[in-house]
Each structure stands twice: as C-alpha cells, then as structure tokens.
C-alpha cells in the first residue's frame, strides 16, 4: 500500500506548518500524540480508557508534570500533536497477496508456509496501531468485505516509533499491566500495555534478564505445554509454526532467563492488557518491535507485583 497525505479541510490546507505541533483537540488526537511519543495507549480507538490514562500518567511522570492521569492544563501545554493526523492508504495488488484465510486448527497452523494477516482490515489497523473498529468508523462508506486494489482507506498517520535513548532496564507492573523502558536517569522513555499470566503461580517476579532477541520468530507447538489444545486436536508431537504477524508470538520474541518465558507480540493487539496469557508477557506487535530496538542481551527486567 501507499500512504497518501490527507488534509481534512481547505482551512487546514492553508495553515502554515508548525514543526513544534499544535494543541490537541480530542481523545483520538491525544492517543495519537502519546503513541508517537512512545507512550502507547494500546490499540488506538478514540476512547480514553484505563490504558490511555496509564500512558498519560507515564508521560506526565517522565516529563516532571503533576501526575494527575488527566489531560490537564500543564499537560496540554507540553504535549502537542503534529499534522497530519490522518493518512489515506491506497491498496495495491501486493497487499492482497499478503492475506491468507485464518486457519481453523493448531494443526493447520503447522502446515502453513507463513502466518500472514487474515484481512486487509487487520493489516491496515495493525500498521496504524489502531483498533479495527476505529478504521471502520473512519471509513463508513467502505465495504471491508469487498475491497479492491486502488481503494483508499483513511487511517491514523502512525510512523514506526523509534526511541533514541539508551535504557538501563525494563520495568513490568503486574498490578497495572504495563511495561516500561527506563533510562539511566530512572525515567520511562517507553511505555505500553502488557498482558500477564492468567494463573498467579505462573507470574514471575523479581529480576530477570534478556537472553535472546528474535525478529520474525517461528513458534514451536509443544503438546506437553498446551496439553488441553493437544488433547482436543489429538496432537502428540511438537511442530513448528512459521513466522508472520499471526504467529502465536507475533512478530517479536524476547526470550528471558526463565525457561519458556519471554516478552513477545500477539496476533490480537486489541486484546493486550484485557485478556491474559499462559505465562509470557504479551505486547501489541508494534510495541514489541519498538522494544526489540531498545533491549540487548543482558538487559535487566524488573517484574513488580
């Protein structure tokens, strides 16, 4: 696909560019501004829920603002947003070639040559760090079940987030379900929601460390670990699931010094922090990709209650 500039009005067209940004006008712009700064509210949806509040609170603490968790006057003065807010994504034949129908079983996952996107809507939403429902809301005239090459989809303009600071360690809060990258001054330079283990006894605590970093990982289905699924499908042997955004660990695997535990992406980013995992720490793929650029082998991971 191609990203095309989108200007919502002639008045905005005539306004001179302001590199320092402008005042934020609504909840969607606030989420976009936070995410661009590396303080992710999770999947952008235009609704200021708990994950947005946590991101705003982290931004305030990192910038020595009163930690209100609200978009107060002090925060409005510092946190600005830069146009364009939206972009038009023009679909190409290549985009449609990147889509595969969803597999029906774990066994079928093991036969696929890739774990591709399952729809154009899913692909666009993920590349724009957004909830699929927001993309639908922004494009009421589009039938997402009958897309064609050349269709232009309006979406938030969300370039990949790159954090330039060197970090000291990662901090994961189990109670608040967030992950932060902390610099050598003790300040958070990156924040995002995280899913944690469903069972309390499966949640690690204390200090861990990064042992391996993998972009585009494959996944080994182990019937000894996913025993209920294995029993249901009659799986008795391990098998490999190939890389892709719908791989069970998403687009990134950051392995920890605790067997079978890691920080990784997920096929369902809009559920991060709202559903629970079998044990690992799950992030949206885009946040996992940002984190991969921040950590090194040996980076400490502090897991707090």
Secondary structure by P-SEA (a helix, b strand, c coil): cbbbbbbcccccccccccccccccccaaaaaaaaaaaccccccccccccaaaaaaaaaaaaaacccccccccaaaaaccccccccbbbbbbcaaaaaacccccccaaaaaaccccccccaaaaaaaaacccaaaaaaaccccccccccccbbbbbccccbbbbcccccbbbbbcccbbbbbbcccccccbbbbbbcccccccccccbbbbcccccbbbbbbccccaaaaaaaacccbbbbbbbcccccccccccccccccccccccccccccccccccccccccaaaaaaaaacccccbbbbbcc
